[in-house]
Amino acid sequence: MPPERAAGGGIVDVHPGQTISFAPGGEHFHAARQDSFMEHIAVLEAADDPTRTDSWLELNTDDNGTN
């Protein structure tokens, strides 16, 4: 199953129907193992305070070593 990882934390395998959450303002990563796939659908709500709006980081690739 696709792994999830909080910055500096360990990898967590996520299974169908499972819900996970991360602390506000924390960085986290989504990935798929070489023998699986993942689909990520994000719904963002514009916050009154722009510092609370989500920021997208770099794409995970084999080249940048973040997958």
PDB file of N, H, CA, C and O in Angstrom:
ATOM      1  N   MET A   1       0.838  -1.171   0.000  1.00  0.00           N
ATOM      2  CA  MET A   1       0.000   0.000   0.000  1.00  0.00           C
ATOM      3  C   MET A   1       0.888   1.241   0.000  1.00  0.00           C
ATOM      4  O   MET A   1       2.046   1.165   0.409  1.00  0.00           O
ATOM      5  N   PRO A   2       0.377   2.359  -0.442  1.00  0.00           N
ATOM      6  CA  PRO A   2       1.185   3.579  -0.508  1.00  0.00           C
ATOM      7  C   PRO A   2       1.651   4.040   0.868  1.00  0.00           C
ATOM      8  O   PRO A   2       0.883   4.025   1.830  1.00  0.00           O
ATOM      9  N   PRO A   3       2.901   4.444   0.954  1.00  0.00           N
ATOM     10  CA  PRO A   3       3.400   4.941   2.231  1.00  0.00           C
ATOM     11  C   PRO A   3       3.176   6.440   2.390  1.00  0.00           C
ATOM     12  O   PRO A   3       3.069   7.167   1.403  1.00  0.00           O
ATOM     13  N   GLU A   4       3.106   6.887   3.607  1.00  0.00           N
ATOM     14  H   GLU A   4       3.193   6.296   4.409  1.00  0.00           H
ATOM     15  CA  GLU A   4       3.054   8.303   3.971  1.00  0.00           C
ATOM     16  C   GLU A   4       4.197   8.539   4.939  1.00  0.00           C
ATOM     17  O   GLU A   4       4.612   7.626   5.653  1.00  0.00           O
ATOM     18  N   ARG A   5       4.707   9.765   4.966  1.00  0.00           N
ATOM     19  H   ARG A   5       4.370  10.507   4.386  1.00  0.00           H
ATOM     20  CA  ARG A   5       5.799  10.047   5.896  1.00  0.00           C
ATOM     21  C   ARG A   5       5.750  11.507   6.287  1.00  0.00           C
ATOM     22  O   ARG A   5       5.653  12.379   5.424  1.00  0.00           O
ATOM     23  N   ALA A   6       5.816  11.781   7.572  1.00  0.00           N
ATOM     24  H   ALA A   6       5.895  11.072   8.273  1.00  0.00           H
ATOM     25  CA  ALA A   6       5.973  13.148   8.056  1.00  0.00           C
ATOM     26  C   ALA A   6       7.457  13.476   8.005  1.00  0.00           C
ATOM     27  O   ALA A   6       8.293  12.598   8.220  1.00  0.00           O
ATOM     28  N   ALA A   7       7.795  14.729   7.724  1.00  0.00           N
ATOM     29  H   ALA A   7       7.116  15.443   7.549  1.00  0.00           H
ATOM     30  CA  ALA A   7       9.200  15.133   7.641  1.00  0.00           C
ATOM     31  C   ALA A   7       9.925  14.703   8.908  1.00  0.00           C
ATOM     32  O   ALA A   7       9.507  15.025  10.020  1.00  0.00           O
ATOM     33  N   GLY A   8      11.021  13.968   8.723  1.00  0.00           N
ATOM     34  H   GLY A   8      11.361  13.706   7.820  1.00  0.00           H
ATOM     35  CA  GLY A   8      11.812  13.504   9.853  1.00  0.00           C
ATOM     36  C   GLY A   8      11.243  12.289  10.557  1.00  0.00           C
ATOM     37  O   GLY A   8      11.840  11.798  11.515  1.00  0.00           O
ATOM     38  N   GLY A   9      10.105  11.796  10.105  1.00  0.00           N
ATOM     39  H   GLY A   9       9.621  12.195   9.327  1.00  0.00           H
ATOM     40  CA  GLY A   9       9.471  10.652  10.764  1.00  0.00           C
ATOM     41  C   GLY A   9       9.599   9.388   9.943  1.00  0.00           C
ATOM     42  O   GLY A   9      10.197   9.385   8.867  1.00  0.00           O
ATOM     43  N   GLY A  10       9.042   8.334  10.453  1.00  0.00           N
ATOM     44  H   GLY A  10       8.556   8.336  11.327  1.00  0.00           H
ATOM     45  CA  GLY A  10       9.083   7.056   9.766  1.00  0.00           C
ATOM     46  C   GLY A  10       7.980   6.935   8.730  1.00  0.00           C
ATOM     47  O   GLY A  10       7.038   7.727   8.705  1.00  0.00           O
ATOM     48  N   ILE A  11       8.111   5.933   7.878  1.00  0.00           N
ATOM     49  H   ILE A  11       8.876   5.289   7.898  1.00  0.00           H
ATOM     50  CA  ILE A  11       7.125   5.670   6.831  1.00  0.00           C
ATOM     51  C   ILE A  11       5.956   4.897   7.433  1.00  0.00           C
ATOM     52  O   ILE A  11       6.150   3.986   8.239  1.00  0.00           O
ATOM     53  N   VAL A  12       4.746   5.268   7.035  1.00  0.00           N
ATOM     54  H   VAL A  12       4.589   6.008   6.381  1.00  0.00           H
ATOM     55  CA  VAL A  12       3.534   4.606   7.497  1.00  0.00           C
ATOM     56  C   VAL A  12       2.794   4.085   6.276  1.00  0.00           C
ATOM     57  O   VAL A  12       2.474   4.858   5.374  1.00  0.00           O
ATOM     58  N   ASP A  13       2.513   2.776   6.232  1.00  0.00           N
ATOM     59  H   ASP A  13       2.773   2.148   6.965  1.00  0.00           H
ATOM     60  CA  ASP A  13       1.704   2.231   5.144  1.00  0.00           C
ATOM     61  C   ASP A  13       0.240   2.553   5.414  1.00  0.00           C
ATOM     62  O   ASP A  13      -0.258   2.349   6.521  1.00  0.00           O
ATOM     63  N   VAL A  14      -0.443   3.060   4.388  1.00  0.00           N
ATOM     64  H   VAL A  14      -0.038   3.226   3.489  1.00  0.00           H
ATOM     65  CA  VAL A  14      -1.845   3.444   4.511  1.00  0.00           C
ATOM     66  C   VAL A  14      -2.672   2.453   3.702  1.00  0.00           C
ATOM     67  O   VAL A  14      -2.342   2.152   2.555  1.00  0.00           O
ATOM     68  N   HIS A  15      -3.738   1.952   4.298  1.00  0.00           N
ATOM     69  H   HIS A  15      -4.006   2.197   5.230  1.00  0.00           H
ATOM     70  CA  HIS A  15      -4.567   0.938   3.664  1.00  0.00           C
ATOM     71  C   HIS A  15      -5.921   1.524   3.268  1.00  0.00           C
ATOM     72  O   HIS A  15      -6.347   2.528   3.839  1.00  0.00           O
ATOM     73  N   PRO A  16      -6.611   0.904   2.289  1.00  0.00           N
ATOM     74  CA  PRO A  16      -7.907   1.425   1.842  1.00  0.00           C
ATOM     75  C   PRO A  16      -8.855   1.667   3.014  1.00  0.00           C
ATOM     76  O   PRO A  16      -8.999   0.824   3.900  1.00  0.00           O
ATOM     77  N   GLY A  17      -9.490   2.822   3.002  1.00  0.00           N
ATOM     78  H   GLY A  17      -9.373   3.507   2.283  1.00  0.00           H
ATOM     79  CA  GLY A  17     -10.438   3.194   4.033  1.00  0.00           C
ATOM     80  C   GLY A  17      -9.815   3.796   5.279  1.00  0.00           C
ATOM     81  O   GLY A  17     -10.528   4.270   6.164  1.00  0.00           O
ATOM     82  N   GLN A  18      -8.493   3.782   5.356  1.00  0.00           N
ATOM     83  H   GLN A  18      -7.914   3.397   4.637  1.00  0.00           H
ATOM     84  CA  GLN A  18      -7.810   4.320   6.531  1.00  0.00           C
ATOM     85  C   GLN A  18      -7.677   5.832   6.401  1.00  0.00           C
ATOM     86  O   GLN A  18      -7.441   6.345   5.307  1.00  0.00           O
ATOM     87  N   THR A  19      -7.827   6.541   7.509  1.00  0.00           N
ATOM     88  H   THR A  19      -8.019   6.124   8.397  1.00  0.00           H
ATOM     89  CA  THR A  19      -7.655   7.991   7.546  1.00  0.00           C
ATOM     90  C   THR A  19      -6.454   8.312   8.413  1.00  0.00           C
ATOM     91  O   THR A  19      -6.298   7.758   9.501  1.00  0.00           O
ATOM     92  N   ILE A  20      -5.609   9.205   7.931  1.00  0.00           N
ATOM     93  H   ILE A  20      -5.736   9.655   7.047  1.00  0.00           H
ATOM     94  CA  ILE A  20      -4.473   9.667   8.719  1.00  0.00           C
ATOM     95  C   ILE A  20      -4.495  11.183   8.734  1.00  0.00           C
ATOM     96  O   ILE A  20      -5.112  11.805   7.869  1.00  0.00           O
ATOM     97  N   SER A  21      -3.834  11.779   9.698  1.00  0.00           N
ATOM     98  H   SER A  21      -3.332  11.274  10.401  1.00  0.00           H
ATOM     99  CA  SER A  21      -3.756  13.239   9.740  1.00  0.00           C
ATOM    100  C   SER A  21      -2.379  13.656  10.221  1.00  0.00           C
ATOM    101  O   SER A  21      -1.668  12.889  10.870  1.00  0.00           O
ATOM    102  N   PHE A  22      -2.020  14.879   9.891  1.00  0.00           N
ATOM    103  H   PHE A  22      -2.597  15.502   9.363  1.00  0.00           H
ATOM    104  CA  PHE A  22      -0.740  15.455  10.271  1.00  0.00           C
ATOM    105  C   PHE A  22      -0.999  16.772  10.983  1.00  0.00           C
ATOM    106  O   PHE A  22      -2.016  17.424  10.748  1.00  0.00           O
ATOM    107  N   ALA A  23      -0.086  17.156  11.844  1.00  0.00           N
ATOM    108  H   ALA A  23       0.740  16.626  12.035  1.00  0.00           H
ATOM    109  CA  ALA A  23      -0.233  18.406  12.584  1.00  0.00           C
ATOM    110  C   ALA A  23      -0.263  19.598  11.628  1.00  0.00           C
ATOM    111  O   ALA A  23       0.441  19.586  10.618  1.00  0.00           O
ATOM    112  N   PRO A  24      -1.058  20.623  11.922  1.00  0.00           N
ATOM    113  CA  PRO A  24      -1.076  21.823  11.083  1.00  0.00           C
ATOM    114  C   PRO A  24       0.322  22.421  10.959  1.00  0.00           C
ATOM    115  O   PRO A  24       1.062  22.511  11.938  1.00  0.00           O
ATOM    116  N   GLY A  25       0.666  22.824   9.751  1.00  0.00           N
ATOM    117  H   GLY A  25       0.064  22.751   8.955  1.00  0.00           H
ATOM    118  CA  GLY A  25       1.962  23.447   9.501  1.00  0.00           C
ATOM    119  C   GLY A  25       3.103  22.473   9.313  1.00  0.00           C
ATOM    120  O   GLY A  25       4.211  22.887   8.971  1.00  0.00           O
ATOM    121  N   GLY A  26       2.865  21.193   9.527  1.00  0.00           N
ATOM    122  H   GLY A  26       1.965  20.856   9.805  1.00  0.00           H
ATOM    123  CA  GLY A  26       3.928  20.203   9.365  1.00  0.00           C
ATOM    124  C   GLY A  26       4.059  19.753   7.919  1.00  0.00           C
ATOM    125  O   GLY A  26       3.073  19.712   7.183  1.00  0.00           O
ATOM    126  N   GLU A  27       5.277  19.418   7.513  1.00  0.00           N
ATOM    127  H   GLU A  27       6.078  19.452   8.110  1.00  0.00           H
ATOM    128  CA  GLU A  27       5.496  18.883   6.167  1.00  0.00           C
ATOM    129  C   GLU A  27       5.243  17.381   6.193  1.00  0.00           C
ATOM    130  O   GLU A  27       5.581  16.703   7.163  1.00  0.00           O
ATOM    131  N   HIS A  28       4.644  16.867   5.118  1.00  0.00           N
ATOM    132  H   HIS A  28       4.369  17.418   4.330  1.00  0.00           H
ATOM    133  CA  HIS A  28       4.488  15.429   4.970  1.00  0.00           C
ATOM    134  C   HIS A  28       4.560  15.083   3.493  1.00  0.00           C
ATOM    135  O   HIS A  28       4.426  15.954   2.633  1.00  0.00           O
ATOM    136  N   PHE A  29       4.770  13.824   3.209  1.00  0.00           N
ATOM    137  H   PHE A  29       4.879  13.116   3.907  1.00  0.00           H
ATOM    138  CA  PHE A  29       5.011  13.363   1.849  1.00  0.00           C
ATOM    139  C   PHE A  29       4.076  12.209   1.519  1.00  0.00           C
ATOM    140  O   PHE A  29       3.710  11.426   2.395  1.00  0.00           O
ATOM    141  N   HIS A  30       3.690  12.107   0.247  1.00  0.00           N
ATOM    142  H   HIS A  30       3.987  12.743  -0.465  1.00  0.00           H
ATOM    143  CA  HIS A  30       2.887  10.995  -0.260  1.00  0.00           C
ATOM    144  C   HIS A  30       3.740  10.282  -1.293  1.00  0.00           C
ATOM    145  O   HIS A  30       4.474  10.929  -2.040  1.00  0.00           O
ATOM    146  N   ALA A  31       3.657   8.982  -1.345  1.00  0.00           N
ATOM    147  H   ALA A  31       3.060   8.457  -0.738  1.00  0.00           H
ATOM    148  CA  ALA A  31       4.446   8.236  -2.322  1.00  0.00           C
ATOM    149  C   ALA A  31       3.763   6.905  -2.607  1.00  0.00           C
ATOM    150  O   ALA A  31       2.795   6.525  -1.947  1.00  0.00           O
ATOM    151  N   ALA A  32       4.289   6.216  -3.599  1.00  0.00           N
ATOM    152  H   ALA A  32       5.075   6.524  -4.135  1.00  0.00           H
ATOM    153  CA  ALA A  32       3.844   4.858  -3.903  1.00  0.00           C
ATOM    154  C   ALA A  32       5.071   3.965  -3.971  1.00  0.00           C
ATOM    155  O   ALA A  32       6.146   4.395  -4.391  1.00  0.00           O
ATOM    156  N   ARG A  33       4.903   2.750  -3.562  1.00  0.00           N
ATOM    157  H   ARG A  33       4.030   2.401  -3.221  1.00  0.00           H
ATOM    158  CA  ARG A  33       5.999   1.792  -3.693  1.00  0.00           C
ATOM    159  C   ARG A  33       6.126   1.410  -5.165  1.00  0.00           C
ATOM    160  O   ARG A  33       5.204   1.626  -5.952  1.00  0.00           O
ATOM    161  N   GLN A  34       7.267   0.844  -5.527  1.00  0.00           N
ATOM    162  H   GLN A  34       8.016   0.668  -4.888  1.00  0.00           H
ATOM    163  CA  GLN A  34       7.498   0.489  -6.929  1.00  0.00           C
ATOM    164  C   GLN A  34       6.488  -0.534  -7.433  1.00  0.00           C
ATOM    165  O   GLN A  34       6.210  -0.579  -8.631  1.00  0.00           O
ATOM    166  N   ASP A  35       5.938  -1.349  -6.553  1.00  0.00           N
ATOM    167  H   ASP A  35       6.164  -1.312  -5.580  1.00  0.00           H
ATOM    168  CA  ASP A  35       4.995  -2.389  -6.975  1.00  0.00           C
ATOM    169  C   ASP A  35       3.535  -2.014  -6.689  1.00  0.00           C
ATOM    170  O   ASP A  35       2.666  -2.886  -6.667  1.00  0.00           O
ATOM    171  N   SER A  36       3.265  -0.725  -6.470  1.00  0.00           N
ATOM    172  H   SER A  36       3.971  -0.017  -6.488  1.00  0.00           H
ATOM    173  CA  SER A  36       1.897  -0.292  -6.199  1.00  0.00           C
ATOM    174  C   SER A  36       1.670   1.096  -6.804  1.00  0.00           C
ATOM    175  O   SER A  36       2.546   1.636  -7.480  1.00  0.00           O
ATOM    176  N   PHE A  37       0.517   1.653  -6.561  1.00  0.00           N
ATOM    177  H   PHE A  37      -0.194   1.214  -6.012  1.00  0.00           H
ATOM    178  CA  PHE A  37       0.210   2.990  -7.056  1.00  0.00           C
ATOM    179  C   PHE A  37      -0.498   3.757  -5.951  1.00  0.00           C
ATOM    180  O   PHE A  37      -0.903   3.184  -4.939  1.00  0.00           O
ATOM    181  N   MET A  38      -0.639   5.034  -6.154  1.00  0.00           N
ATOM    182  H   MET A  38      -0.311   5.500  -6.976  1.00  0.00           H
ATOM    183  CA  MET A  38      -1.425   5.845  -5.230  1.00  0.00           C
ATOM    184  C   MET A  38      -2.158   6.920  -6.010  1.00  0.00           C
ATOM    185  O   MET A  38      -1.724   7.337  -7.084  1.00  0.00           O
ATOM    186  N   GLU A  39      -3.255   7.353  -5.464  1.00  0.00           N
ATOM    187  H   GLU A  39      -3.608   7.014  -4.591  1.00  0.00           H
ATOM    188  CA  GLU A  39      -4.001   8.476  -6.023  1.00  0.00           C
ATOM    189  C   GLU A  39      -4.250   9.434  -4.871  1.00  0.00           C
ATOM    190  O   GLU A  39      -4.687   9.029  -3.794  1.00  0.00           O
ATOM    191  N   HIS A  40      -3.970  10.699  -5.109  1.00  0.00           N
ATOM    192  H   HIS A  40      -3.616  11.028  -5.984  1.00  0.00           H
ATOM    193  CA  HIS A  40      -4.130  11.705  -4.057  1.00  0.00           C
ATOM    194  C   HIS A  40      -5.092  12.762  -4.560  1.00  0.00           C
ATOM    195  O   HIS A  40      -4.856  13.384  -5.596  1.00  0.00           O
ATOM    196  N   ILE A  41      -6.158  12.961  -3.840  1.00  0.00           N
ATOM    197  H   ILE A  41      -6.350  12.455  -2.999  1.00  0.00           H
ATOM    198  CA  ILE A  41      -7.129  14.001  -4.167  1.00  0.00           C
ATOM    199  C   ILE A  41      -7.128  14.986  -3.005  1.00  0.00           C
ATOM    200  O   ILE A  41      -7.355  14.603  -1.857  1.00  0.00           O
ATOM    201  N   ALA A  42      -6.874  16.244  -3.306  1.00  0.00           N
ATOM    202  H   ALA A  42      -6.689  16.554  -4.239  1.00  0.00           H
ATOM    203  CA  ALA A  42      -6.802  17.261  -2.254  1.00  0.00           C
ATOM    204  C   ALA A  42      -7.930  18.266  -2.430  1.00  0.00           C
ATOM    205  O   ALA A  42      -8.216  18.708  -3.543  1.00  0.00           O
ATOM    206  N   VAL A  43      -8.556  18.617  -1.337  1.00  0.00           N
ATOM    207  H   VAL A  43      -8.324  18.258  -0.433  1.00  0.00           H
ATOM    208  CA  VAL A  43      -9.560  19.670  -1.305  1.00  0.00           C
ATOM    209  C   VAL A  43      -9.026  20.726  -0.349  1.00  0.00           C
ATOM    210  O   VAL A  43      -8.830  20.461   0.837  1.00  0.00           O
ATOM    211  N   LEU A  44      -8.795  21.918  -0.870  1.00  0.00           N
ATOM    212  H   LEU A  44      -8.954  22.134  -1.833  1.00  0.00           H
ATOM    213  CA  LEU A  44      -8.222  22.992  -0.065  1.00  0.00           C
ATOM    214  C   LEU A  44      -9.263  24.064   0.189  1.00  0.00           C
ATOM    215  O   LEU A  44     -10.023  24.429  -0.708  1.00  0.00           O
ATOM    216  N   GLU A  45      -9.294  24.555   1.389  1.00  0.00           N
ATOM    217  H   GLU A  45      -8.677  24.258   2.117  1.00  0.00           H
ATOM    218  CA  GLU A  45     -10.191  25.646   1.746  1.00  0.00           C
ATOM    219  C   GLU A  45      -9.339  26.885   1.980  1.00  0.00           C
ATOM    220  O   GLU A  45      -8.405  26.855   2.781  1.00  0.00           O
ATOM    221  N   ALA A  46      -9.655  27.968   1.288  1.00  0.00           N
ATOM    222  H   ALA A  46     -10.414  27.992   0.637  1.00  0.00           H
ATOM    223  CA  ALA A  46      -8.906  29.211   1.476  1.00  0.00           C
ATOM    224  C   ALA A  46      -9.165  29.726   2.890  1.00  0.00           C
ATOM    225  O   ALA A  46     -10.313  29.874   3.308  1.00  0.00           O
ATOM    226  N   ALA A  47      -8.107  29.990   3.602  1.00  0.00           N
ATOM    227  H   ALA A  47      -7.174  29.870   3.263  1.00  0.00           H
ATOM    228  CA  ALA A  47      -8.229  30.469   4.981  1.00  0.00           C
ATOM    229  C   ALA A  47      -8.271  31.992   5.012  1.00  0.00           C
ATOM    230  O   ALA A  47      -7.733  32.658   4.128  1.00  0.00           O
ATOM    231  N   ASP A  48      -8.910  32.528   6.029  1.00  0.00           N
ATOM    232  H   ASP A  48      -9.348  31.987   6.748  1.00  0.00           H
ATOM    233  CA  ASP A  48      -8.899  33.977   6.220  1.00  0.00           C
ATOM    234  C   ASP A  48      -7.476  34.467   6.466  1.00  0.00           C
ATOM    235  O   ASP A  48      -7.115  35.575   6.068  1.00  0.00           O
ATOM    236  N   ASP A  49      -6.678  33.642   7.119  1.00  0.00           N
ATOM    237  H   ASP A  49      -6.971  32.742   7.442  1.00  0.00           H
ATOM    238  CA  ASP A  49      -5.278  33.953   7.399  1.00  0.00           C
ATOM    239  C   ASP A  49      -4.416  33.218   6.369  1.00  0.00           C
ATOM    240  O   ASP A  49      -4.356  31.989   6.398  1.00  0.00           O
ATOM    241  N   PRO A  50      -3.735  33.949   5.443  1.00  0.00           N
ATOM    242  CA  PRO A  50      -2.962  33.298   4.381  1.00  0.00           C
ATOM    243  C   PRO A  50      -1.879  32.357   4.894  1.00  0.00           C
ATOM    244  O   PRO A  50      -1.468  31.455   4.163  1.00  0.00           O
ATOM    245  N   THR A  51      -1.403  32.534   6.119  1.00  0.00           N
ATOM    246  H   THR A  51      -1.736  33.266   6.713  1.00  0.00           H
ATOM    247  CA  THR A  51      -0.369  31.637   6.648  1.00  0.00           C
ATOM    248  C   THR A  51      -0.938  30.266   6.983  1.00  0.00           C
ATOM    249  O   THR A  51      -0.183  29.331   7.250  1.00  0.00           O
ATOM    250  N   ARG A  52      -2.255  30.138   6.971  1.00  0.00           N
ATOM    251  H   ARG A  52      -2.868  30.897   6.754  1.00  0.00           H
ATOM    252  CA  ARG A  52      -2.885  28.845   7.263  1.00  0.00           C
ATOM    253  C   ARG A  52      -3.297  28.109   5.999  1.00  0.00           C
ATOM    254  O   ARG A  52      -3.880  27.028   6.086  1.00  0.00           O
ATOM    255  N   THR A  53      -3.012  28.660   4.837  1.00  0.00           N
ATOM    256  H   THR A  53      -2.538  29.537   4.767  1.00  0.00           H
ATOM    257  CA  THR A  53      -3.338  28.014   3.572  1.00  0.00           C
ATOM    258  C   THR A  53      -2.237  27.021   3.225  1.00  0.00           C
ATOM    259  O   THR A  53      -1.061  27.284   3.478  1.00  0.00           O
ATOM    260  N   ASP A  54      -2.608  25.888   2.650  1.00  0.00           N
ATOM    261  H   ASP A  54      -3.563  25.675   2.445  1.00  0.00           H
ATOM    262  CA  ASP A  54      -1.622  24.857   2.305  1.00  0.00           C
ATOM    263  C   ASP A  54      -0.607  25.347   1.296  1.00  0.00           C
ATOM    264  O   ASP A  54      -0.923  26.144   0.412  1.00  0.00           O
ATOM    265  N   SER A  55       0.616  24.864   1.437  1.00  0.00           N
ATOM    266  H   SER A  55       0.872  24.217   2.155  1.00  0.00           H
ATOM    267  CA  SER A  55       1.700  25.139   0.489  1.00  0.00           C
ATOM    268  C   SER A  55       2.177  23.810  -0.070  1.00  0.00           C
ATOM    269  O   SER A  55       2.449  22.878   0.686  1.00  0.00           O
ATOM    270  N   TRP A  56       2.282  23.719  -1.391  1.00  0.00           N
ATOM    271  H   TRP A  56       2.062  24.477  -2.006  1.00  0.00           H
ATOM    272  CA  TRP A  56       2.755  22.493  -2.028  1.00  0.00           C
ATOM    273  C   TRP A  56       4.268  22.563  -2.155  1.00  0.00           C
ATOM    274  O   TRP A  56       4.819  23.588  -2.558  1.00  0.00           O
ATOM    275  N   LEU A  57       4.934  21.474  -1.811  1.00  0.00           N
ATOM    276  H   LEU A  57       4.487  20.641  -1.484  1.00  0.00           H
ATOM    277  CA  LEU A  57       6.391  21.392  -1.884  1.00  0.00           C
ATOM    278  C   LEU A  57       6.796  20.755  -3.204  1.00  0.00           C
ATOM    279  O   LEU A  57       5.967  20.591  -4.100  1.00  0.00           O
ATOM    280  N   GLU A  58       8.078  20.392  -3.326  1.00  0.00           N
ATOM    281  H   GLU A  58       8.750  20.525  -2.598  1.00  0.00           H
ATOM    282  CA  GLU A  58       8.573  19.816  -4.572  1.00  0.00           C
ATOM    283  C   GLU A  58       7.981  18.428  -4.809  1.00  0.00           C
ATOM    284  O   GLU A  58       7.566  17.745  -3.873  1.00  0.00           O
ATOM    285  N   LEU A  59       7.952  18.026  -6.078  1.00  0.00           N
ATOM    286  H   LEU A  59       8.289  18.580  -6.839  1.00  0.00           H
ATOM    287  CA  LEU A  59       7.477  16.711  -6.480  1.00  0.00           C
ATOM    288  C   LEU A  59       8.470  15.654  -6.011  1.00  0.00           C
ATOM    289  O   LEU A  59       9.679  15.826  -6.162  1.00  0.00           O
ATOM    290  N   ASN A  60       7.969  14.565  -5.445  1.00  0.00           N
ATOM    291  H   ASN A  60       6.986  14.424  -5.321  1.00  0.00           H
ATOM    292  CA  ASN A  60       8.838  13.449  -5.062  1.00  0.00           C
ATOM    293  C   ASN A  60       9.275  12.699  -6.314  1.00  0.00           C
ATOM    294  O   ASN A  60       8.439  12.290  -7.119  1.00  0.00           O
ATOM    295  N   THR A  61      10.570  12.520  -6.478  1.00  0.00           N
ATOM    296  H   THR A  61      11.250  12.852  -5.824  1.00  0.00           H
ATOM    297  CA  THR A  61      11.105  11.782  -7.626  1.00  0.00           C
ATOM    298  C   THR A  61      12.261  10.903  -7.183  1.00  0.00           C
ATOM    299  O   THR A  61      12.779  11.062  -6.077  1.00  0.00           O
ATOM    300  N   ASP A  62      12.669   9.973  -8.047  1.00  0.00           N
ATOM    301  H   ASP A  62      12.249   9.845  -8.945  1.00  0.00           H
ATOM    302  CA  ASP A  62      13.864   9.177  -7.774  1.00  0.00           C
ATOM    303  C   ASP A  62      15.091  10.075  -7.732  1.00  0.00           C
ATOM    304  O   ASP A  62      16.022   9.810  -6.972  1.00  0.00           O
ATOM    305  N   ASP A  63      15.107  11.140  -8.542  1.00  0.00           N
ATOM    306  H   ASP A  63      14.350  11.356  -9.159  1.00  0.00           H
ATOM    307  CA  ASP A  63      16.278  12.020  -8.622  1.00  0.00           C
ATOM    308  C   ASP A  63      16.511  12.827  -7.348  1.00  0.00           C
ATOM    309  O   ASP A  63      17.661  13.033  -6.959  1.00  0.00           O
ATOM    310  N   ASN A  64      15.447  13.289  -6.691  1.00  0.00           N
ATOM    311  H   ASN A  64      14.513  13.122  -7.007  1.00  0.00           H
ATOM    312  CA  ASN A  64      15.673  14.092  -5.489  1.00  0.00           C
ATOM    313  C   ASN A  64      15.650  13.252  -4.210  1.00  0.00           C
ATOM    314  O   ASN A  64      15.796  13.788  -3.112  1.00  0.00           O
ATOM    315  N   GLY A  65      15.469  11.955  -4.353  1.00  0.00           N
ATOM    316  H   GLY A  65      15.351  11.520  -5.245  1.00  0.00           H
ATOM    317  CA  GLY A  65      15.595  11.047  -3.222  1.00  0.00           C
ATOM    318  C   GLY A  65      14.539  11.177  -2.158  1.00  0.00           C
ATOM    319  O   GLY A  65      14.749  10.743  -1.026  1.00  0.00           O
ATOM    320  N   THR A  66      13.393  11.772  -2.495  1.00  0.00           N
ATOM    321  H   THR A  66      13.223  12.125  -3.416  1.00  0.00           H
ATOM    322  CA  THR A  66      12.366  11.967  -1.475  1.00  0.00           C
ATOM    323  C   THR A  66      11.237  10.964  -1.589  1.00  0.00           C
ATOM    324  O   THR A  66      10.264  11.053  -0.840  1.00  0.00           O
ATOM    325  N   ASN A  67      11.337  10.013  -2.503  1.00  0.00           N
ATOM    326  H   ASN A  67      12.127   9.941  -3.111  1.00  0.00           H
ATOM    327  CA  ASN A  67      10.235   9.044  -2.590  1.00  0.00           C
ATOM    328  C   ASN A  67      10.543   7.792  -1.832  1.00  0.00           C
ATOM    329  O   ASN A  67       9.725   6.873  -1.801  1.00  0.00           O
TER     330      ASN A  67
END
